[in-house]
């Protein structure tokens, strides 16, 4: 369940008083939430951007009158859902709305497909996202909110406020919608069977292939009464277990940048009766025009109030002439004498000492209910990420294949999210490595609600299962957590060196507040949070550095030694 941190209330108070920076932070930190609500409730309709823009316009202009800062998120969610309903009413007579009524949404904007792609869903998680297409408009509203509640982004009070009811009645609505979602999952499973049941094929003979609530009911009648089809769905895991802890679908770059600019002006007029109700031609708001699409060369993401550019264009490969490096740098390096003076022959050079420390043994998991130690706050600015990678996940670049690399530059916090795809391939584990370090890099925290060796089902961990095999780490390799957090002051390149084991690495800039919110989240297995996170940072140069780190740029980045002894700054 989402727990409001103190800093969120403080930010709302500052925004209410007119602090432009606080308004920036409210927009950037809550935009993904609003986008996911509108996207799911509207089934990815092309007008999602307009509804999100109108919602945030009302937030910017209305936050000064918010009486209770504690209720900000409930107030925001209620505005978002009201804007979805206003959009539905305003467009009821348009051809686009007719398509919506006939369950013919724009295939290119299908939010279920976007969710599957952006979050890298597979198996039953993918089926659950696809099943949402089969619900009617009212149920999609409830699912949009409940999905975010299960993911830990909303409380039940937020959900009830958005539905304009009390928590008891909200629970009833959620249970009814979940039953319809489960029936839709059974239909999706039966339709995707390699050999479709003849009875199901006959029942779907006149179906046009577009998911709809009407066809969900018709097809589920057969699935429920057919033994073969029912058996197909016999192993479905409860949806709340599948959705717990999933990230939010990333906000389109242009929309994010446009909203941030609008928030910074803090002069967004809201047309009486709503922009969409008056028609797009009458909308005079800064937020009415959809931003120009970002080119394929790059993507802009919002991180901690700053616009962080993550370049997609490939970097040049390292020079072939560079020798392979298998050892760390020497303990001291010769210094060029100053042009104006030379050292005395009897004066000894002071050796350059390594900074930081590296734990090169497998550390024991802390007690699950032990809160993390306080996390020192280090100075931060803008962090940029560029390089080669497979796709974006959780709104950030994800390295999915051997040889892909990302260069991180700047001063601030960085999250590396581990994905061990043991169901695809298990074999030799080749660690990720850090090369070309300039400045300093510290391993400051571990979180994500779990270590990768924690069980997510009896006998099954995020490192494998008895059926597929378990990933075995090299001797001395630290056990990864779902999210590992680092602090960089300089630049460094992270490499995916996967060999036998299929590995995904998602890299994203984070704020200190986001890191602390992650590692201090209270354990709740129903939400996928199995344990508190772990603070590693000491706040000074004694803080640990990552394993497999070097200032060198080896021709083969996989050959960086495990023990990191990095000299100088």
C-alpha positions, 0 to 999 in steps of 0.5 A: 500500500502507498504510504505518504512520505513526509516530504510529499506533504511538505512539497504540497504545502510549498506548492500551495504557497506558490513555490514554483519548484514544488509545483514542478516536483508535484507535476513530474512525480505524479504525472506517471500516476495520472497517465496510467489511470487515464491510459487504462480507463480510456483503453489507450484512446488517442485523447489520453494525452488531452485528458492527462494535460487537462488533469494536470492543468487543474492540479496546477491551478487548484493546489493553492486552494487544497485544504488538506495536504494529506489528501493531495493524492486522493484529490489528484486521482479524483480529478483524473477520473472525473476528467476521464468521465467528462471526456466520455460525455463530451465525445459521446456523439463523435465517430471516435466515441462510436468506435469506443462504444463498439470496442474499436479503439485505435490499435496503435494506442492500445494501452494494454499493448503499451503496458506489455511492451514497456513493462516487458510483461510475459506469461500470466502478467501479459495475459492479465494486461490483455484481459483488461481489453475485454472489460467495459468502460466502468470496469476499466475505471475500477481496474485502472485504480485497483491495478495501481493500488496493488502496485503500491501507488494508491491506498484504498482510501484514494481508490474510494475517493476517486470512485466517489464512494466509501471504502466498503462500497469500493471494496464491493466494486473492486471484487465484482470487477476482479471477477470479470477480469478473471473471466476475461483472463480465462477467455484470453487463455482459452483463445490462445490455446495452441489447439482451440476447442471446437466448441469455442471456435463455434461460439466465436464464429461471428466474432470480429476479433476485437475484445469487448465486454459483450463477447467476454460474456458470450465466450466465457459461458462456453469456457465455464461449461467446457471441461477442456477450456476450464482446464486451460485456466486451472493454473491462473495465479490471482491477479494481485500477486501478478501485479504487485510491485509492477512499475508504471508505464512511462509517460511519452517524452513530449507530454512530460516535457510540455507539462513541466514547461506549463507547470513552470509558467504556473499560469495555466487558464482552465476553460470553464466547463472543461477543455474537452467539453468546449472542444479542442478549438476553444481550448486556450490552455498552455496544455491543449496542443499535443507536443511534437513527437520526439525523434527516434534519436533520443527520449526525454524522461522526467527524473526528480524535477529535471529533464534528463535526456537519454540518448538512443543513438549507438555509441562508437565501439571502443578502439580495437587496438585497446589491449584487454585489461585483466587487472585493476590499475596500479596502486600509484601512477606517475605524475608529470612534474609541474612546468614551474617546479620539480620535486626534490630528489629526496622527497617521496611521492605520496601514493594515491590511495584507493577510495571506498571499499568493496565487499567481496564475500556473499553478504547475509540477508538482513532480517526482513522486518529490520528497517534500513539505516538512515540514508546519507543525502549526497549533493545531486544535479542532472544525470544523463544516460546514453548508449546502446540497449534493447528497449525501454522498460519502466520508462528507462533504457534496458540492456537486454543483450550481450555487448550493450552498454550505457554511459552514465554522466553527471552527479546524482543517484542511479538505479539498476534494476535486475531482471534474471530471465531464468525461464528463457535461459539458465547457464553460465552467469557473466557479471555486469561490469563498470568501466572508464570511471571518471570521478567516483561511484558508490554503491549506496543502497539495495532495495526493490522489496526483495533480494533476487534469491528470495522466494516468490513461490515455494521453491522458486526465486527470482534466480530460478526454479527446480524446473528451469534451473537456478542461476549460480553466482560466481564465488564472492559475487554479492547477491543482487537485490531487485533494485541496486542504487548507486551514487555517481559524481563523474561518468562511467559505462555499465556493460551487459556481459550476459553469457549463458544466463539471460539478463536484463539491466534497466538503468534510470536516474533517481532522486534521494527521495525516490531511493529512500522511499524504495528501501524504506517501504514497509514489507507487505508480501501481498504487494510484492514487498518481501523485506525492507531495503538495505542502506550501504552508504556511509556518506563519505569516501569509506562507502562501498564501491561496486564490484567489477569497477575499473577506470580502464577501458578494456577491449573485453569489458567482461574481463574486469576483475571482481575486486574493485580497487579504484585509485584516486578521484 
